[in-house]
Amino acid sequence: MAVSGAFMLLYLVLHMVGNLKIFLGPEAIDGYAAWLRTILEPAVPFEGTLWLVRAVLTVSIVAHIWSATVLTLRARRARPVRYAVRNKVAGSYAARTMRWGGVIVLLFVIYHLLDLTTGTLNPHGVHLQVYANLHADFTPERWYVTVFYVLAVVSVGIHIRHGLWSGLQTLGWSTNAREKKLKGFSTVFAVVLTAGFLSVPLAVTFGLV
């Protein structure tokens, strides 16, 4: 789970950086989308690198879901009888809702792909016209789409915050001396990533780009 999560986090960082090119204008973000399909040409066929990234990302998602399922079933087998009294224990909101949060994130990813990758649910939906697709999606008249994206991305941020912290523990980077610093790092990382992703739909909706 930690390793697959690390691959997905790396992708999210790169994806966020690419999204921020919208602030440089339509030529910048549309050109970036076209460039992604030519990486390592001619050694690699057109869109070859992009499909490789997609394949690795898909495997990571499947591995992450499989790991979560295995851990959930293992936890249930370890405690087949429910506690008669459940006392509250220390733990964050994200830790207590990690599984449902993962389901919400998965559903959002599916919608996001149908919206801004395939263009199926996008009002414009023209391939490689990223700037126009974003403007059609988050126009002020479609404020409800922006609200949905804000709520979904915040859910992703909560999931990432706890997931990153848990992953660092799993990989053995967390000690008593480092715990506070690593928790702070996880929080800052999640906040920056969330803000980066939210800046695009909010900027479009409020006419900043």
N, C-alpha and C positions, 0 to 999 in steps of 0.2 A: 504494500500500500504506500509506503514512504517513497520508494523508488519511482513508482508510476506517478505519484503525486508530484515528484520533482520534475519529471518530464513535462507534465501539464503546466506547472508553474513557469517553467522556462518559455513554453509556447505563449502563455498569457502575457509575459513581459514583452516578448517580441511583437505580439499582436497589438498590445497597447501602444508601443512606440510607433508602429505603422499607422495606427488610427490617428495619432496626433498630427500626422502630416496634413490632415484636413485644414489645420490652421495656416498652412502655407499656400493654400489655394487648390482649385480643382486639378491643375496640371500636376501638382506634386503628388497628391494621393492617387489619382488615376494612373500616373506614371509608375508609382510604386507598385500598384496592383499588377500592372503589365510586366514590370521588372521581375516580380516574384516567379513568373512563369518562364523566365529565361535564365535563371540561376544555373551556372555551371555548363551552359551551352558553349560549344557543340559536343563537349564530352558526354553530357547528359541530354537526352531528348527534351523537346519543348514540354514544359510542365512536369518533367521527370522529378526534379528536386521537390517541387510542391507536392506531388503525389506521394513521395517518400515521407515527407513530413506528415502528411495526412495519415499515412499508414501507421507510422510510429505513434501518432496521437491516438488513433483508433485503438491500437493495441494497449496503450496506456490506460485509456478509459475502460476498456473491457477488463483489464487486470485490476484496476481500482475497484470496479463494481464487484468483481469476483472476490477480491480480498475482503471487501466490506461484508459480503454475504457470508463468507467462511467465518470471519470473526464474530458475526452476529450469531450464527448457529452454534459456534463453539461456546460462546458466552451463555446461551440458553441451555446447552447440555451440561455446562458446569454448575448451573443453578436451576434444575428442573422444577423445583418447588418455590413458589413466590414467597417473599418475606411476609410474615404476618404484620410486621410494623416496618414502615420505610421511613427512616430518619433522614433529614436533609443532610447532605454532605457538601463539602466545598467543591465548586465546579462552576464554570462559566455557562452562560446561556448557550453558546455555540457547542460546548461539550455535551450538553444534555439533548441537543436537537441535531446532532451531527448527521444521523441517518436520514431524517426527514429533510434536512438541509441539502443532502446529497441528491435526493429525489427531485427537489425543486430546481437545483442546478442542472440536472440532467434534462428536465423538461424545458428549461430555458435554453439550453444549448441546442436542442432539437428545433425549437421555434426560431432561434437566431440563425441557424443554418438555412432554414426554409425562407427566412426573411432576407438576409443580406448576403448569403452565399449562392443559393440557387435562384433567388429572386421570386420564388413562387408566391410568397405572401407580401411582397413589396409592391407598392402602387406603381413604381417605375420599372424596377426589376430588369434593367438592361445590363448585360454582361460587361464588366470592366468600367462601367460608368459609376464608380463608387461615390463620387461627390454628389451626383444627381440622385442616386439611390438613397443616400443618407438624407438629403434634403426632402425627398418625397416621403420618407419614412417618419421623420421627426418634425414635419411642418407644424406650426402652431395649431392648425385645425385638428391634428391628430395628437393632441396633448395626452390623451389616454395611453397612447403607445409609449410616449416618453415616461409617463408615470410608471407603467409596467416595467420598462427597462430599468428605471431607477431602483424600484423595489427588488427586481431580480438581481441586479448587479450588487446591491447591498447584501443580499443573501449570499452571493458568491464571495464577497469580501469577508463575511462572518465565517463562512466555511473555510476560506483560505487561512484566516488568522489562526483558527484552532488547528487546522490541518498542518500548517507549517510548523507550529509549535510541537505537535505530536510527532511529526516526521523527524524533527531535530532530536527529539528524545529517542525515537526508534533507532536512529543512526548513531546514537551514542555521543552526541555533541553536547548534551545537557548534563550539567552537574549542579550540585547545590550552589556552588559559587557563581555559576553562569546563569542560573534559572531566571533571575530577574531581568538580566540583559537580553536573553533570548526571547523572553516573553515580550519585552519592549520592542525588539527587532521585528518579531512576528506581527505585532500590532501596527507598527509604522509601515511595514511592507504591505500589509493588507489595505491600510488606509490610502497609501500612495497609489496602489494598483486600482483600487475602487475609484478614487478621484480621477485618475487618468481615463478610465473607461467612461465615467459619467460625464466628463467634460465635453465629449463629442455630442451626444444627443441633447444635452442642455444648451450647448452653444448654438446648435441648429435651431432648436425651439425658440430661443430668445433672440435670434437674429444676429448672433455674434460672428457667424461665418456664412 
